[in-house]
Amino acid sequence: MSLNNNVKKKKSAKKVDDESKQKLKALFTEERRIIDGFPFNINNYIYKNGKPAAYLECEHRRRPDDGDIECPAKTKMDLEGNIAALNQPHNHLKNETLKEERAFHNQLIKASSQSGEDLNKIFNLERRFELFMEQFHVFSRP
């Protein structure tokens, strides 16, 4: 009897995981090109225990003066649809492509989860630069 219950629990847990993945997949299908002066969003999975738990969305704009991309607003949404604002604005270099941008965000999130640092702190530009230096074993600015 208990074996039968365990099988039912596993099936229902798998169904929830599949539904969660479908929800997240739907959120990640839209990808916008970087166009000067035009806002675009980049969404990132945030994993907990190896499973997608939330996604991070940044609204980006190119600054007209130096061409760097600024992130004035960030939100984090969990799978239940609860939204929490992340306070720290951050910038992206003008030569980062969308693919590089997404990869770098994922590196930051991974670094945050491994180091236990708060995401707000991770997105601080100076800390981001330090992580970049550590990642590529560069110890002095060019």
C-alpha angles and dihedrals in degrees: 000000000000091000090057090050091052091053091051091049092050091050092050091047090051090050091054091049091050092049090049091050090049091051091050093044090055090053092052100049096087115078122174128202121240107257121175111261093003120114117233134174133230118197124200133189116240111206129208117188090349095304128104106259104166143345132238122220125194124190109215133197130177113237110232094217102058103004094240116141116242127203106208096167135034130176133187120208125190123211091267089060097253111149124210122184120231107215106204115090114211138185135229125210116256093238095057111109122215091258092050089045093054091046091050092050089051090050090051093049091048090048089049094053093045096047096038090233119150115257090233089060093043091057092055104116096230092050089047090054091049090052090049090052092048092046094055097031093242114150105182134043115252 
